[in-house]
Amino acid sequence: MVAAGSVALSLTLGLLAALALDRATFPGKALFRRLVLLPLILPGIITGLSLLMFAVFCRRSAQPVHRFSRPWHRAHFRRHH
């Protein structure tokens, strides 16, 4: 029941926002459009910044990727004699 109410509310608010952005002219329309589009843009920005930070970190370290994989590799794939 909560899911159905959530869908109905989201659909109603989404349709009203889309109609307002498409047909109406009002002060702050550009800001409102940016706020509506922010959830679509933000995950890409966060992913890009994370990859950039990882690349910078790897460049500064002496052993880039092996530093992360070796302790895990030794802990889980030991040879038993």
C-alpha positions as CSV (number, residue, x, y, z in Angstrom):
1,M,0.0,0.0,0.0
2,V,2.9,2.4,0.8
3,A,4.5,1.6,-2.6
4,A,1.3,2.4,-4.5
5,G,1.0,5.7,-2.7
6,S,4.6,6.5,-3.3
7,V,4.2,5.7,-7.0
8,A,1.1,7.8,-7.3
9,L,2.7,10.8,-5.5
10,S,5.9,10.6,-7.6
11,L,4.0,10.3,-10.8
12,T,1.8,13.3,-10.0
13,L,4.7,15.5,-8.9
14,G,6.8,14.4,-11.8
15,L,4.1,15.2,-14.4
16,L,3.4,18.6,-12.8
17,A,7.1,19.4,-12.8
18,A,7.5,18.3,-16.5
19,L,4.5,20.4,-17.5
20,A,5.8,23.4,-15.6
21,L,9.2,23.1,-17.2
22,D,7.8,22.6,-20.7
23,R,4.9,25.0,-20.9
24,A,5.2,27.7,-18.2
25,T,7.4,30.7,-18.0
26,F,8.2,31.8,-14.4
27,P,11.1,33.4,-12.5
28,G,13.6,30.8,-11.4
29,K,12.8,28.3,-14.2
30,A,16.5,27.7,-14.9
31,L,17.2,27.0,-11.3
32,F,14.2,24.7,-11.1
33,R,15.4,22.8,-14.2
34,R,18.8,22.3,-12.7
35,L,17.3,21.0,-9.5
36,V,15.2,18.5,-11.4
37,L,18.1,17.3,-13.5
38,L,20.6,17.1,-10.6
39,P,19.9,13.5,-9.7
40,L,20.7,12.4,-13.3
41,I,23.9,14.3,-13.5
42,L,25.3,13.8,-10.0
43,P,26.2,10.1,-10.1
44,G,28.3,10.6,-13.2
45,I,30.2,13.4,-11.6
46,I,30.9,11.4,-8.4
47,T,32.1,8.4,-10.5
48,G,34.4,10.7,-12.5
49,L,35.9,12.4,-9.5
50,S,36.4,9.0,-7.8
51,L,38.3,7.7,-10.8
52,L,40.4,10.8,-11.0
53,M,41.3,10.6,-7.3
54,F,42.2,6.9,-7.7
55,A,44.4,7.7,-10.7
56,V,46.2,10.5,-8.7
57,F,46.6,8.2,-5.7
58,C,48.1,5.4,-7.9
59,R,50.5,7.8,-9.5
60,R,51.8,9.0,-6.2
61,S,52.3,5.5,-4.7
62,A,55.3,3.3,-5.5
63,Q,53.2,0.1,-6.1
64,P,50.0,1.3,-7.6
65,V,47.4,-1.5,-7.9
66,H,49.5,-4.4,-6.4
67,R,49.4,-2.6,-3.0
68,F,45.7,-3.3,-2.8
69,S,45.5,-6.8,-4.3
70,R,48.5,-8.5,-2.6
71,P,47.2,-8.7,1.0
72,W,43.8,-10.0,-0.2
73,H,45.6,-12.4,-2.5
74,R,47.8,-13.8,0.3
75,A,44.9,-14.2,2.7
76,H,42.6,-16.2,0.4
77,F,44.8,-18.1,-2.0
78,R,47.6,-19.6,0.0
79,R,49.1,-22.9,-1.2
80,H,48.7,-25.8,1.1
81,H,51.6,-28.3,1.1
